């Protein structure tokens, strides 16, 4: 939010640290809640988030899940701004 002008990225990849224990900081949820991330995407842009398998999107999220792929102990969610 401090560097990117609005609408410049066609794709953003994120592999944040996982919350390994209950109550630990959840960087994936923080990214999904960030109002600046969807603004940084160009029209038709996509956000690709690596996360633990079965991780739900936070309620009231500004994202629509277009696709989810599982690779062992990892899940990759392809998200579009809602």
Secondary structure, 3 states (H helix, E strand, C coil): CCCCCCCCEEEEEECCCCCCCCCCCCHHHHHHHCHHHHHHEEEEEEEEEEECCCCCCCCCCCEEEEEEEEECCEEEEEEEEC
